[in-house]
Amino acid sequence: MRSAIRKLTLGALIASMPAVASAQWKPVEDVRNYAITGTTGAELYRSIGERGPEVGGQARVIAHTTFKLTWTRKYERQPDNACKLTVARPKLTIIYTLPKPSARLSPSVQAGWNSFIEAIRTHERVHGDTIVDMVKEIETLSLGFSAPDDPDCGKIRANLTERLGEISARQRQRGRDFDRVEMSDGGNVQALILKLVNGP
């Protein structure tokens, strides 16, 4: 009898627990290089200006970070006709686009390039981190997210889409704010460019 009570209590406890992530996920990093030419820092930077990725149809940039995100989701109708999201598992790929010299560089130019590109990687990883933070925030919101009187699980999708739009907008704003500081006059990126161009 005591064993039966214990099983019943444990079962009720598990059933009442909020949905949680089934496993810790990790983002995949996809580094894509575009070729640049030149044998001096100035020539390499000029080639970046000619070949760098275009973002939003605007001027070319040194590097760019974007992502591919898909979700495995499970919506379940509840006994009270609510709909609840019980599974929300992300698959995230962060895509970094970076320049890479196509020719062998002299030791002094190579040293300057190594310093420059490592700092650019560090900059882009900050953007990558904001993307990961966004996905974690979406995951936290999604698990256990519910909508009352939604037996067909239609309202919950519309409600979730609206909330996800807000989270995505905050992530984009974080990226813009970071770039505004980094790329300002006298900012970190300007200093990196000057050091590369004025080097060997």
DALINNOR-V526306 format. One record per residue. N is the residue number from 1. RES is the residue in one small letter. PHI is phi in degrees with one decimal (NA if undefined). Layout:
N | RES | PHI
N | RES | PHI
This chain:
1 | m | NA
2 | r | -62.0
3 | s | -63.4
4 | a | -63.7
5 | i | -63.7
6 | r | -63.7
7 | k | -63.1
8 | l | -64.6
9 | t | -65.5
10 | l | -64.0
11 | g | -63.6
12 | a | -66.0
13 | l | -65.2
14 | i | -62.4
15 | a | -64.5
16 | s | -87.4
17 | m | -72.1
18 | p | -68.3
19 | a | -64.0
20 | v | -132.6
21 | a | -64.5
22 | s | -74.8
23 | a | -158.5
24 | q | -71.0
25 | w | -101.3
26 | k | -133.7
27 | p | -71.3
28 | v | -98.6
29 | e | -103.7
30 | d | -121.0
31 | v | -97.1
32 | r | -116.2
33 | n | -102.3
34 | y | -115.0
35 | a | -79.4
36 | i | -125.3
37 | t | -116.3
38 | g | 128.1
39 | t | -122.6
40 | t | -125.5
41 | g | -60.2
42 | a | -64.0
43 | e | -66.9
44 | l | -64.1
45 | y | -68.6
46 | r | -61.7
47 | s | -67.4
48 | i | -59.4
49 | g | -62.6
50 | e | -89.3
51 | r | -120.7
52 | g | -61.6
53 | p | -64.5
54 | e | -90.6
55 | v | -117.9
56 | g | 63.2
57 | g | 70.1
58 | q | -100.2
59 | a | -62.7
60 | r | -68.1
61 | v | -119.8
62 | i | -67.4
63 | a | -147.8
64 | h | -149.9
65 | t | -125.0
66 | t | -138.0
67 | f | -155.6
68 | k | -122.6
69 | l | -132.1
70 | t | -127.8
71 | w | -129.3
72 | t | -101.8
73 | r | -125.6
74 | k | -133.5
75 | y | -101.8
76 | e | -127.0
77 | r | -71.6
78 | q | -98.3
79 | p | -57.0
80 | d | -92.6
81 | n | 73.9
82 | a | -76.5
83 | c | -121.1
84 | k | -128.1
85 | l | -89.5
86 | t | -102.6
87 | v | -132.7
88 | a | -145.2
89 | r | -115.2
90 | p | -86.1
91 | k | -128.2
92 | l | -116.5
93 | t | -119.7
94 | i | -95.6
95 | i | -110.2
96 | y | -105.2
97 | t | -111.0
98 | l | -134.2
99 | p | -77.9
100 | k | -147.0
101 | p | -60.9
102 | s | -92.1
103 | a | -117.3
104 | r | -66.6
105 | l | -106.1
106 | s | -65.4
107 | p | -54.5
108 | s | -70.2
109 | v | -68.2
110 | q | -61.6
111 | a | -63.3
112 | g | -64.8
113 | w | -65.2
114 | n | -58.2
115 | s | -64.2
116 | f | -64.2
117 | i | -70.7
118 | e | -67.3
119 | a | -66.9
120 | i | -67.0
121 | r | -59.3
122 | t | -60.9
123 | h | -59.6
124 | e | -68.0
125 | r | -66.5
126 | v | -62.1
127 | h | -62.6
128 | g | -60.8
129 | d | -64.5
130 | t | -67.0
131 | i | -67.7
132 | v | -61.2
133 | d | -59.4
134 | m | -61.9
135 | v | -65.1
136 | k | -64.2
137 | e | -65.4
138 | i | -63.2
139 | e | -61.6
140 | t | -61.8
141 | l | -65.9
142 | s | -69.2
143 | l | -65.2
144 | g | 88.2
145 | f | -60.6
146 | s | -142.6
147 | a | -136.9
148 | p | -73.6
149 | d | 48.4
150 | d | -138.2
151 | p | -63.2
152 | d | -94.0
153 | c | 56.6
154 | g | -95.0
155 | k | -63.9
156 | i | -63.0
157 | r | -66.0
158 | a | -65.1
159 | n | -63.5
160 | l | -66.6
161 | t | -59.1
162 | e | -63.9
163 | r | -66.8
164 | l | -67.5
165 | g | -61.7
166 | e | -65.8
167 | i | -64.9
168 | s | -62.5
169 | a | -63.2
170 | r | -65.8
171 | q | -64.1
172 | r | -64.2
173 | q | -66.9
174 | r | -58.7
175 | g | -64.6
176 | r | -64.9
177 | d | -63.9
178 | f | -64.3
179 | d | -64.5
180 | r | -60.2
181 | v | -74.3
182 | e | -63.1
183 | m | -103.2
184 | s | -71.3
185 | d | -58.6
186 | g | 81.2
187 | g | -77.5
188 | n | -60.9
189 | v | -67.5
190 | q | -60.4
191 | a | -62.5
192 | l | -63.7
193 | i | -63.8
194 | l | -61.6
195 | k | -65.3
196 | l | -68.9
197 | v | -66.7
198 | n | -85.7
199 | g | -78.0
200 | p | -61.5
